[in-house]
Amino acid sequence: MALDPATAGLALIGAGIAIGVAGLGTGIAQGQIGAAAVGATAENPKMFGRGLTLMVLPETIVIFGFVVAFLIYGLV
């Protein structure tokens, strides 16, 4: 199903916004989590694994944003 150029352009802008906002939110979250994880690891080295696990969790937001962008791009 082909879209007209104006609709296709808006769909691609939406896909860009989806992945851009997801990346921005993840960056903000990882900055705060990373600072807390480094502080916790400095006090107790056994906290490294837990801090690393918490650093990975926000990355799923970017993956979801990429999936949404890919699905939108599939419409064009």
N, C-alpha and C positions, 0 to 999 in steps of 0.2 A: 504494500500500500504506500504509494508515494504521496508526500505532502506538498502543498504549494510552497514556494520559497519563503514566504513570510512566516508561515507556520513552522517550517523546518528551522528557520533561524531562531525563532523563539524557543523551540524545543532544545536546540543546542545551547542557547544561553541558560536555560533551565538546568541542563546537564552540567554546565560549568559552575553554576551557582551551587548545585547539590554537592559536588566534590570540593569546591572551594570552601564553603561554610563548614563542611565536615572536617576538612583539614585544619581550618582555623580553630575550631572548637577543640580538636584533639591536641593541637599545639599548646593551647592555653592549659588544658588539663594536665598534659605531660610535664609542663613547666612546674606547676605546683606540686604534682606528685613526685617529680624528680628531686625537688628541693627537700621535701619531707623525707624521701627515701635516703638521700645522702646524709641528712642529719641523724636519722635513726641508725644507719649503718655506722656512723662515726661513734655513736654511743655504745652500740652493741653489734659487733660484726656478724652475729647470727641472723640479723635482720635483713641481710643482703638478698636472700632468696625471696623473701616476702616483698621487699621493695621492687625487685625485678619483675615479679608477677604483677604487681600493681601498675608498673610502667607499661606492661603489654596490653592491659585491658582497654585503654582508650583507643588503641589502634583498630579495634573492631569497628569503631565509629567511622573511620576512613574507609574501611572495607565496605561497610553498608552504603556510604556515600558513593563509592565507586560502582557498586551494584546498581544503585538507582540511576546513576549517570549512564551506565551501560544499557539499562533497560530503556531509558529515554532516547538514547542514541539509536537503539534498535528500531524505534518508530520512524526515524528519518530514513 
